[in-house]
Amino acid sequence: MIGFVQTALIYIVPFLIVLGVVVTVHELGHFLAARWLGTKIDQFSIGFGRPIAQWRDRQGVQWRVGWLPLGGFVRFAGDDNAASVPDNDDLEALRRDLVTREGEGALGQYFHFKPIWQRAVITAAGPFANFLLAIVVFAGLLMVMGEPSQSARIARVEANTPAARAGLMPGDVILAGEGRPIKTPDAVKQLIVLRSGVPTDFTVDRGGRILDVVVTPERGDVVDGLGRVQRLGRIGIAFADSPVRFERVGPVGALLGGVERTGDVITTTVFYIGRMLSGRETADQLSGPLGMAQISGELTKQNVEVAPDMNAFVRNGVLTILVLVANISVGIGFLNLLPIPVLDGGHLLFYAYEALARRPLAAKVQAAGYRVGLALVLGLMLFATWNDLQRLRVFNLFGGLFS
């Protein structure tokens, strides 16, 4: 029993906190944009399934918290089908009913009778709220902690590796990679892990001489920050230990840094997806809820092990959760903008068609699109869960039980 409680506190609770914050902000983006544009809202829900808490505010919105905290939704008045973009017949029937019950002037309060640009703003507000959350968190961390700076000095170059073949030497200090300043050794690792087979430009300082070196990472075993061994890009170098300095950052610099970090996560995600679709990168890095729970749990365990007292544990725990919130929020925002029906990007795709054709897409086409989109999303989730189970060695466990 004690072991279960410890596991829940380390793995489940941090994951639910992170997911709850990210999902709530996403749905609040839709909600606030809808309120700003005068849209009538029936329900705001965090989580699915039977409610464990619910109440109604003065505007008539029912707020609820479902028992399954793996998502959420905003239900607009008149939103009674899965597509949320009815065809002409549905719209006319809904219009007649509303005019009969509430009068012609009430139509402007309903989502489906809003101008296309307003529906698009409300739909896009969820993902962009996630991006804004990430920017705020990254900026806040920069203001509180400062910009980390550590010399990327090479201590060792392994024989017969990309670094050795490119001419990198012990004592070289890496100043830039692909034209961007390198401020820490971790920045080098983050640059090369997804660039197997891609020539990468580095600028190095060799005893006062500035040199340009092109290194092509190769796939090999890489130990990540959680101690997991993965097959990723590597060049065969080890960095010298050096002190980490934190440079103070003002509000404007922190905000720009938050935007830059959010953009870096999006750029890395797009780069990875492009390489994966072209067959130059494996899909092993895709993670689902189990993978996110594992990462949050492992980071929490590391925090428990290194924190000297309760104050340090709480402080490090908050920082860990904030970093996870920022990164996962960017991922959720990006995922929802993909042009797949059932996601926000799919709705935006339908609105684009409606704007060009001057009529909604036919209900049958929408229904087929949503079935395909749902299948794609469920397939992606199943594949990501398969990856998570393999990382957790669940199949090895069951194999051992029956061997």
PEDA-V363022 format. One record per pair of residues at least 24 apart in sequence whose ideal C-beta (glycine too) atoms are under 10 Angstrom apart, sorted by the first residue. I is the first residue (numbers start at 1). J is the second residue. Records with the same first field share a line. If there is no record, write none. Layout:
BEGIN
I = J, J
END
This chain:
BEGIN
6 = 301, 304
7 = 297
8 = 297
9 = 297, 300, 304
10 = 293, 296, 297, 298, 299, 300, 301, 303, 304
11 = 290, 293, 294, 295, 296, 297, 298, 300, 301
12 = 293, 296, 297
13 = 293, 296, 297, 300
14 = 292, 293, 295, 296, 297, 299, 300, 303, 317, 320, 321, 324
15 = 69, 289, 290, 292, 293, 294, 295, 296, 297, 300, 321, 324, 328
16 = 47, 69, 70, 293, 296
17 = 69, 296, 317, 321, 324, 325
18 = 292, 293, 295, 296, 320, 321, 322, 323, 324, 325, 326, 327, 328, 329
19 = 47, 69, 70, 71, 72, 289, 292, 293, 296, 324, 325, 328, 332
20 = 46, 47, 65, 69, 70, 72, 325
21 = 133, 137, 321, 322, 324, 325, 328, 329
22 = 72, 129, 130, 133, 134, 292, 324, 325, 326, 327, 328, 329, 330, 331, 332, 333
23 = 47, 69, 70, 71, 72, 73, 126, 130, 328, 329, 332
24 = 65, 69, 72, 129, 133
25 = 126, 129, 130, 132, 133, 134, 136, 325, 329, 332, 333
26 = 71, 72, 73, 74, 125, 126, 127, 128, 129, 130, 133, 329, 332, 333, 336, 344
27 = 71, 72, 73, 74, 125, 126, 129
28 = 72, 74, 125, 126, 129, 133
29 = 74, 122, 123, 124, 125, 126, 127, 128, 129, 130, 131, 132, 133, 333, 344
30 = 72, 73, 74, 76, 121, 122, 123, 124, 125, 126, 127, 129, 344
31 = 61, 63, 74, 76, 122, 125, 126, 129
32 = 74, 122, 125, 129
33 = 74, 118, 121, 122, 123, 124, 125, 126, 128, 129
34 = 74, 76, 111, 114, 118, 119, 121, 122, 123, 125
35 = 59, 61, 122
36 = 118, 121, 122, 125
37 = 108, 109, 111, 114, 115, 117, 118, 119, 121, 122, 125
38 = 108, 109, 114, 118
39 = 74, 76, 77, 108, 109, 110, 111, 112, 113, 114, 118, 119, 122
40 = 76, 77, 78, 79, 102, 106, 108, 109, 110, 111
41 = 74, 75, 76, 77, 79, 109, 111
42 = 74, 75, 76, 77, 78, 79, 80
43 = 73, 74, 75, 76, 77, 79
44 = 72, 73, 74, 75
45 = 71, 72, 73, 74, 75
46 = 71, 72, 73
47 = 71, 72, 73
48 = 72, 73
70 = 289
72 = 126
74 = 111, 122, 126
75 = 111
76 = 109, 110, 111, 112, 114, 119, 122
77 = 106, 109, 110, 111, 112
78 = 107, 109, 110, 111, 112, 113
79 = 110, 111, 112
81 = 363, 366, 367, 370
82 = 341, 342, 366, 367, 370, 371, 374
83 = 341, 342, 346, 347, 350, 360, 361, 363, 365, 366, 367, 369, 370
84 = 111, 112, 119, 123, 342, 346, 347, 350, 366, 370
85 = 111, 112, 119, 123, 341, 346, 347, 349, 350, 351, 353, 354, 360, 361, 363, 366, 369, 370
86 = 112, 360, 361, 363, 366
87 = 359, 360, 361, 362, 363, 364, 365, 366, 367
88 = 359, 360, 362, 363
89 = 360, 362, 363
90 = 360, 363, 366
91 = 359, 360
112 = 360
115 = 355
116 = 350, 351, 352, 354, 355, 358, 360
117 = 351, 355
119 = 347, 348, 350, 351, 354
120 = 344, 347, 348, 350, 351, 352, 354, 355
122 = 344, 347
123 = 336, 337, 343, 344, 345, 346, 347, 348, 350, 351
124 = 333, 336, 337, 344, 345, 347, 348, 351
125 = 344
126 = 332, 333, 336, 337, 343, 344
127 = 329, 330, 332, 333, 334, 335, 336, 337, 338, 343, 344, 345, 348
128 = 333, 336, 337, 344
129 = 329, 332, 333
130 = 262, 325, 326, 328, 329, 330, 331, 332, 333, 334, 335, 336, 337
131 = 259, 262, 263, 265, 266, 329, 330, 332, 333, 334, 337
132 = 258, 262, 329, 333
133 = 262, 325, 326, 328, 329, 330, 332, 333
134 = 258, 259, 261, 262, 263, 265, 266, 325, 326, 327, 328, 329, 330, 331, 332, 333
135 = 254, 255, 256, 257, 258, 259, 260, 261, 262, 263, 326, 329, 330
136 = 254, 255, 258, 262, 326, 329
137 = 258, 261, 262, 321, 322, 323, 324, 325, 326, 327, 329, 330
138 = 254, 255, 257, 258, 259, 260, 261, 262, 264, 265, 322, 323, 326, 327, 330
139 = 249, 251, 252, 253, 254, 255, 256, 257, 258, 259, 260, 261, 262, 326
140 = 254, 255, 258, 322, 326
141 = 249, 254, 257, 258, 261, 319, 322, 323, 326
142 = 246, 247, 248, 249, 250, 251, 253, 254, 255, 256, 257, 258, 260, 261
143 = 248, 249, 250, 251, 253, 254, 255, 257, 258
144 = 246, 249, 254, 319, 322
145 = 246, 248, 249, 319
146 = 245, 246, 247, 248, 249, 254
147 = 183, 184, 245, 246, 247, 248, 249, 253, 254, 257
148 = 183, 184, 186, 187, 244, 245, 246, 247
149 = 183, 184, 242, 243, 244, 245, 246, 247
150 = 182, 183, 184, 185, 186, 187, 239, 240, 241, 242, 243, 244, 245, 246
151 = 175, 182, 183, 184, 185, 205, 239, 240, 241, 242, 243, 244, 245
152 = 176, 177, 182, 183, 184, 185, 186, 187, 188, 189, 202, 204, 205, 237, 239, 240, 242
153 = 185, 204, 205, 239, 240, 241, 242
154 = 185, 188, 204, 206, 237, 238, 239, 240
155 = 237, 238, 239, 240, 241, 242
156 = 236, 237, 238, 239, 240
157 = 235, 236, 237, 238
158 = 234, 235, 236, 237, 238
159 = 236
160 = 236
161 = 215, 217, 218, 220, 234, 235, 236, 237
162 = 192, 196, 199, 200, 214, 215, 216, 217, 218, 220, 233, 234, 235, 236, 237
163 = 192, 202, 213, 215, 217, 234, 235, 236, 237, 238
164 = 215, 235, 236, 237
165 = 215, 216, 218, 235, 236
166 = 199, 200, 202, 213, 214, 215, 216, 235, 236
167 = 204, 206, 211, 213, 214, 215
168 = 202, 204, 206, 211, 213, 215, 235, 236, 237
169 = 204, 206, 207, 211, 213, 237
170 = 237, 238, 240
171 = 204, 205, 206, 207, 240
172 = 202, 204, 205, 206, 207, 209, 211, 213, 237
173 = 203, 204, 205, 206, 207, 239, 240, 242
174 = 202, 203, 204, 205, 213, 215, 237, 239
175 = 202, 203, 204, 205, 210, 211
176 = 201, 202, 203, 204, 210, 212
177 = 201, 202, 203, 204, 215
178 = 202, 203
179 = 203
180 = 260, 264
183 = 245, 247
184 = 239, 242, 244
185 = 237, 238, 239, 240, 241, 242, 244
186 = 225, 239
187 = 264
188 = 235, 237, 239
189 = 222, 224, 225, 232, 233, 234, 235, 237, 239
190 = 264, 268
191 = 217, 233, 235, 268
192 = 216, 217, 218, 222, 232, 233, 234, 235, 237
193 = 217, 219, 222, 224, 230, 232, 233, 234, 268, 272, 285
194 = 232, 233, 268, 269, 271, 272, 275, 276, 280, 281, 285
195 = 232, 233, 235, 271, 275, 280, 281
196 = 220, 231, 232, 233, 234, 275, 280, 281, 282
197 = 233, 275, 280, 281
198 = 233, 271, 275, 280, 281
200 = 233, 235
202 = 235
219 = 281, 282
224 = 295, 298
225 = 295, 298, 299, 302
226 = 294, 295, 297, 298, 299, 301, 302
227 = 298, 302
228 = 294, 295, 298, 391
230 = 282, 284, 285, 391
231 = 282, 284
232 = 281, 282, 284, 285
233 = 281
258 = 326
261 = 326, 327, 330
262 = 326, 327, 329, 330, 333
263 = 330
264 = 330
265 = 326, 327, 328, 329, 330, 331, 333, 334
266 = 330, 331, 333, 334, 337
268 = 330
269 = 330, 331, 334, 335
270 = 334
273 = 334, 338
282 = 387
283 = 380, 383, 384, 386, 387
284 = 387, 390, 391
285 = 384, 387
286 = 380, 381, 383, 384, 385, 386, 387, 388
287 = 328, 331, 384, 385, 387, 388, 391
288 = 380, 381, 382, 383, 384, 385, 386, 387, 388, 389
289 = 381, 384, 385, 388
290 = 384, 385, 386, 387, 388, 389, 391, 392, 394
291 = 384, 385, 387, 388, 389, 391, 392
292 = 324, 327, 328, 331, 384, 388
293 = 388, 392
294 = 388, 391, 392
295 = 320, 324, 327, 328, 391
296 = 320, 321, 324, 328
299 = 323, 324
300 = 324
335 = 377, 380
338 = 373, 376, 377, 380
339 = 373
340 = 369, 370, 372, 373, 374, 376, 377, 380
341 = 365, 366, 367, 368, 369, 370, 371, 372, 373, 374, 376, 377
342 = 369, 370, 371, 372, 373, 374, 375, 376, 377, 378
343 = 373, 374, 376, 377
345 = 373
346 = 370, 372, 373, 376, 377
349 = 373
END
